[in-house]
């Protein structure tokens, strides 16, 4: 294997300050950008928690696409969501939803409002299982990349509980991306989102993550409102990391 052991421990994957930037394209057209940042880690009640944020923006002038969203998630070391915030821009204001997961009480507390202004609605829904949000799912896939198993993952998105299926086959291959002058050593997996997420994301998806302890998402393909899109790593900030080079015959 390239880049170290196959540890699934979160501390080998999370690095505060990590910043990953992706270009989103549909057919031959670039339509937007995704930026994901690991903001912080902290300890509470003898458990480690991680906070991350995702920024999604369509490019200016793209026909039929005007999307600006900010997501934040707090995950525990078992990779379940404990708190989630979603902000979506509507004209000149931002609507915000926050989910606070209360697993001992089998519930999730929901708050909806206008960001930094007022709260419109509060609600509490029953939730009988440990769950992911749309952003924590990204990190769960990284953690279990090398597990060689199929996972059925409860996922709470847009006030509804769905199921995400990910088949971690451990398929070792290479992929070419514009930001790297050599083939990148990656592990491929496939999945199916049983929910409707940002910009209509649902159904089948697949990913190619770096074959090393960082398990950086290098490439993904998924279905959204306008069809199938390609999400490709273009920039990264992570101390000591470069995309691993694929060498044929080396696992």
Secondary structure, DSSP 8 states (H G I E B T S, - for coil): --SS-----GGGT--TT-EEEEEEEETTEEEEEEEEEEEEEEEETTEEEEEEEEEEEE-TT-TT---EEEEEEEEETT--EEEEEEEEEETTEEEEEEEEEEGGGTEEEEEEEETTTEEEEEEEEE--S--B-TTHHHHHHHHTTTS-SEEEEEEEETTEEEEEEEEEEEEEEEE--TT-SS-EEEEEEEEEE-S--GGG-EEEEEEEEESSTT--EEEEEEEETTEEEEEEEEEEE-TT----B--TT--
